Amino acid sequence: MIEIKSLNKKFGKLTVLDGLDLDIGKEGIFAILGPNGSGKTTLIKSILGMVIPDKGDIKLEEESILGKWNYRNKINYLPQIANFPANLTVKELIEMVKNLRPKEAHDTDLIQLFDIEQFLDKKLGNLSGGTKQKVNIILTFMFESDMIILDEPTTGLDPISLIHLKEIIQKEKEKGKTILITTHIMSFVEEVADEIVFLLDGKIYFKGSSTELKEQTGQLDLEHAIAKLISKEK
């Protein structure tokens, strides 16, 4: 699904991605992990075309995406911060996004699932962070796409909404989707991810299952396994 070869990116003198190589197969849930400054966000934004690499290539379904834009219609993206226009209502935002994407939208069931009906006529600037995140999730999953990128998707969610999110992610996986997730919640990773990709200083230091990482580091839980991996590589 994704082939990344020798990806380099600098911001000034700071090297953020350092010859990164990564292959991610079609179908499955992949957690991209790493401490702050490890290159996670730059990698995601490079895949989305929001950051242009200095060197290297990114291929989606064996075609280079660099300098192109139409491939983005194959991707659903949930940004970390639900930064919406404050003066729009929830209903207006959903309709605007539906008009922007040339795809059939399936928003009705998601609106009911996350109990958003009562907020449809309210302005986004007056909503709580948790409610904005529910809207963020609806906008992400209301279109069918082959790839889904979720940046810190659990932020601000109540327990019931978190359960619904996990169920949706599993259903999308069963459809054969490729799902990339960045998160700091290790229990969430252990529950949903098929594979972990661990970044540090712009390079990949581990790729495999959480079970394999725990065995490699001799730890019983993923949180301590990640901590040991970081300390080992320093």
C-alpha positions as CSV (number, residue, x, y, z in Angstrom):
1,M,0.0,0.0,0.0
2,I,2.7,2.5,1.0
3,E,6.4,2.4,0.1
4,I,8.7,5.0,1.6
5,K,12.3,5.0,0.4
6,S,15.2,7.1,1.8
7,L,13.0,9.9,3.0
8,N,14.8,13.0,4.3
9,K,13.5,16.2,5.7
10,K,15.2,19.1,7.4
11,F,13.8,22.2,8.9
12,G,16.7,24.6,8.9
13,K,19.6,22.7,10.5
14,L,17.3,20.2,12.2
15,T,17.0,16.8,10.6
16,V,13.5,15.5,11.2
17,L,13.5,12.5,8.8
18,D,16.8,10.8,8.2
19,G,16.9,8.3,5.3
20,L,13.6,6.7,6.5
21,D,12.6,3.5,4.8
22,L,9.1,2.0,5.5
23,D,6.8,-0.5,3.8
24,I,3.2,-0.7,5.0
25,G,1.1,-3.4,3.5
26,K,-2.6,-3.2,2.5
27,E,-5.1,-4.1,5.2
28,G,-4.4,-3.7,8.8
29,I,-3.9,-1.3,11.7
30,F,-0.5,0.3,12.1
31,A,0.5,2.4,15.1
32,I,3.2,5.0,14.4
33,L,4.8,5.7,17.8
34,G,7.7,7.7,19.1
35,P,8.5,10.5,21.5
36,N,7.9,14.2,20.7
37,G,10.3,15.3,17.9
38,S,10.8,11.8,16.6
39,G,9.4,12.6,13.1
40,K,5.8,11.1,13.4
41,T,4.0,14.3,12.4
42,T,6.4,15.1,9.6
43,L,6.0,11.5,8.2
44,I,2.2,11.7,8.3
45,K,2.2,15.2,6.7
46,S,4.6,13.9,4.0
47,I,2.2,11.1,3.1
48,L,-0.6,13.7,3.0
49,G,1.4,16.1,0.8
50,M,1.4,18.8,3.5
51,V,5.2,18.5,3.8
52,I,7.5,18.1,0.8
53,P,10.5,15.9,1.5
54,D,14.0,17.1,0.6
55,K,15.0,13.6,-0.7
56,G,13.4,10.2,-1.2
57,D,10.1,9.0,-2.5
58,I,6.7,7.9,-1.3
59,K,4.6,5.5,-3.3
60,L,0.9,4.7,-2.8
61,E,-0.2,1.6,-4.6
62,E,3.1,1.6,-6.5
63,E,2.8,5.1,-7.8
64,S,4.8,8.1,-6.6
65,I,2.6,10.7,-4.9
66,L,5.2,13.5,-4.7
67,G,4.0,16.6,-6.5
68,K,0.6,15.2,-7.0
69,W,-2.7,15.8,-5.3
70,N,-5.5,13.6,-6.7
71,Y,-4.4,10.6,-4.6
72,R,-5.6,12.4,-1.5
73,N,-9.1,11.4,-2.4
74,K,-8.1,7.8,-1.4
75,I,-7.3,9.0,2.1
76,N,-9.4,9.9,5.1
77,Y,-7.5,12.0,7.6
78,L,-8.4,12.9,11.2
79,P,-6.1,15.7,12.4
80,Q,-5.0,15.9,16.0
81,I,-6.7,19.2,16.7
82,A,-10.3,19.7,15.7
83,N,-9.7,23.4,14.6
84,F,-13.1,24.3,13.0
85,P,-14.5,27.7,12.0
86,A,-16.1,28.9,15.2
87,N,-19.0,30.7,13.4
88,L,-20.3,27.6,11.5
89,T,-22.8,25.2,13.0
90,V,-22.1,21.5,13.1
91,K,-24.6,20.9,10.3
92,E,-23.1,23.6,8.1
93,L,-19.6,22.1,8.5
94,I,-20.7,18.6,7.6
95,E,-22.5,19.9,4.5
96,M,-19.5,22.0,3.5
97,V,-17.2,19.0,3.7
98,K,-19.7,16.8,1.8
99,N,-19.7,19.4,-1.0
100,L,-15.9,19.5,-1.1
101,R,-15.3,15.7,-1.6
102,P,-16.6,14.0,-4.8
103,K,-17.8,11.0,-2.9
104,E,-21.0,9.7,-1.4
105,A,-21.2,10.6,2.3
106,H,-22.6,8.3,5.0
107,D,-23.0,10.7,8.0
108,T,-26.5,9.9,9.3
109,D,-25.6,6.7,11.2
110,L,-22.4,8.3,12.6
111,I,-24.3,11.3,13.8
112,Q,-26.7,9.0,15.7
113,L,-23.9,6.8,17.0
114,F,-22.0,9.7,18.6
115,D,-25.2,11.4,19.8
116,I,-24.6,14.6,17.8
117,E,-28.2,15.4,16.7
118,Q,-28.6,17.8,19.6
119,F,-25.6,19.8,18.5
120,L,-26.3,20.0,14.8
121,D,-27.6,23.6,14.9
122,K,-25.0,24.8,17.5
123,K,-22.0,26.8,16.5
124,L,-18.7,25.0,16.6
125,G,-17.1,27.7,18.7
126,N,-19.5,26.9,21.6
127,L,-18.8,23.2,21.7
128,S,-16.7,21.3,24.2
129,G,-13.4,19.7,23.1
130,G,-14.9,16.2,23.4
131,T,-17.9,17.1,21.2
132,K,-15.6,18.7,18.6
133,Q,-13.6,15.5,18.5
134,K,-16.8,13.5,17.8
135,V,-17.5,15.8,14.9
136,N,-13.9,15.3,13.8
137,I,-14.5,11.5,13.8
138,I,-17.8,11.8,11.8
139,L,-16.0,13.9,9.1
140,T,-13.3,11.3,8.9
141,F,-15.3,8.2,8.6
142,M,-18.3,9.4,6.6
143,F,-16.5,8.7,3.3
144,E,-15.2,5.4,2.0
145,S,-11.5,5.5,1.4
146,D,-8.7,2.8,1.1
147,M,-6.5,4.5,3.7
148,I,-7.4,6.1,7.0
149,I,-4.9,8.3,9.0
150,L,-5.8,9.0,12.6
151,D,-3.7,11.5,14.5
152,E,-4.4,11.1,18.3
153,P,-8.0,10.0,17.7
154,T,-8.9,9.3,21.4
155,T,-8.3,12.9,22.5
156,G,-11.2,14.2,24.7
157,L,-13.5,11.1,24.1
158,D,-15.7,9.8,26.8
159,P,-15.7,6.0,27.5
160,I,-18.8,5.3,25.4
161,S,-17.5,7.3,22.4
162,L,-14.1,5.5,22.7
163,I,-15.8,2.1,22.5
164,H,-17.6,3.3,19.4
165,L,-14.4,4.5,17.8
166,K,-12.7,1.2,18.4
167,E,-15.6,-0.6,16.9
168,I,-15.5,1.6,13.8
169,I,-11.8,1.1,13.4
170,Q,-12.2,-2.7,13.5
171,K,-15.0,-2.6,11.0
172,E,-12.9,-0.5,8.6
173,K,-10.1,-3.0,9.0
174,E,-12.5,-5.9,8.1
175,K,-13.3,-4.0,4.9
176,G,-9.6,-4.3,3.9
177,K,-8.6,-0.8,4.8
178,T,-5.1,0.4,5.7
179,I,-5.3,2.4,9.0
180,L,-2.4,4.5,10.4
181,I,-2.7,5.7,14.0
182,T,-0.5,8.0,16.0
183,T,-1.2,8.0,19.7
184,H,0.4,8.3,23.2
185,I,-2.2,5.8,24.7
186,M,-0.4,2.5,24.9
187,S,-3.4,0.6,26.1
188,F,-5.2,1.7,22.9
189,V,-2.3,0.6,20.8
190,E,-2.2,-2.9,22.4
191,E,-6.0,-3.3,21.9
192,V,-6.3,-2.2,18.2
193,A,-2.9,-2.3,16.4
194,D,-1.7,-5.2,14.3
195,E,1.8,-3.7,14.0
196,I,3.9,-1.0,15.6
197,V,6.3,1.3,13.8
198,F,8.5,3.1,16.3
199,L,10.4,6.2,15.3
200,L,13.3,7.9,17.0
201,D,15.4,10.8,15.6
202,G,13.8,10.4,12.2
203,K,14.6,6.7,11.8
204,I,12.7,3.5,12.4
205,Y,14.0,1.5,15.3
206,F,11.3,-1.2,15.4
207,K,8.6,-2.6,13.2
208,G,6.5,-5.5,14.4
209,S,3.7,-6.6,16.8
210,S,3.4,-5.4,20.4
211,T,4.1,-9.0,21.5
212,E,7.3,-9.0,19.6
213,L,8.4,-5.7,21.1
214,K,7.7,-6.9,24.6
215,E,9.7,-10.1,24.0
216,Q,12.5,-8.1,22.5
217,T,12.8,-5.8,25.4
218,G,11.9,-8.3,28.1
219,Q,9.0,-6.2,29.4
220,L,5.4,-7.3,30.4
221,D,3.6,-4.2,29.1
222,L,3.9,-2.0,26.0
223,E,4.5,1.2,28.0
224,H,7.6,-0.2,29.6
225,A,8.8,-1.8,26.4
226,I,8.7,1.5,24.6
227,A,10.5,3.2,27.5
228,K,13.2,0.6,27.4
229,L,13.6,0.9,23.6
230,I,14.0,4.7,24.0
231,S,16.6,4.4,26.8
232,K,18.5,1.7,24.9
233,E,18.9,3.8,21.8
234,K,20.0,7.0,23.6
